[in-house]
């Protein structure tokens, strides 16, 4: 995924399914400077992680 699409998903009114390493996540915030996003797992109350935006996959 690229930063522009991550930004669109973050501001979208509808829910968009996004995966990181095969697990569904929520995008919490973006860092254009580092090309990273802060994410947390949907199905778990796990901790927020910073990951490269390129590792995110949108499920169509």
N, C-alpha and C positions, 0 to 999 in steps of 0.2 A: 504494500500500500504506500501511497505517497502522502506527504504532509497536507496537501490541499484536500484530498479525500478524507483524511482523518479529521480535519477542521470541519468539513461539511457534515460528517457523521456526528461530531460532538455537538453541533448546533441544530441538528435535525429534530423535528417534532416527533417523527416516528422512530421506533426502535429498529436499529440496524444491527444484525448479528455480525460480530467481529471475533475472530479467533486469534489466539497467540499460542503457538505450540500445540494446536489442536483443541485448546480449551476456550470456551466463550468468556469474553472479558467486557468490562465497561471501560471506556476512555474517560479519564478524569481531567487531564490537562495535556497541553502540547508544549514542546520546547523547540521552536523553529531553529534556534541557535545550534542545538545539538542534534536535530532530527530525531528526537526521542519523544515518547509519550509516557505519561503516568497512567497505569492501568491497574484494575483489580479484578479478581475472578468473580463471575456472576454467581456461580453455584457454591461459593465458599466465602467465608468472611476473612479470607487470607489478606495478607498485607498488600499495600499498594507498591507496585514495582515500576521502575523506569526501564523501558525497553526501546530498541530502535523501531521507528515507525515502519521500516521495511519488513519487519518480522510479522506485521499484522496482516491478516487475510480476511477480506469481506466475504460473507456467505451470501450468495445471490439467491 
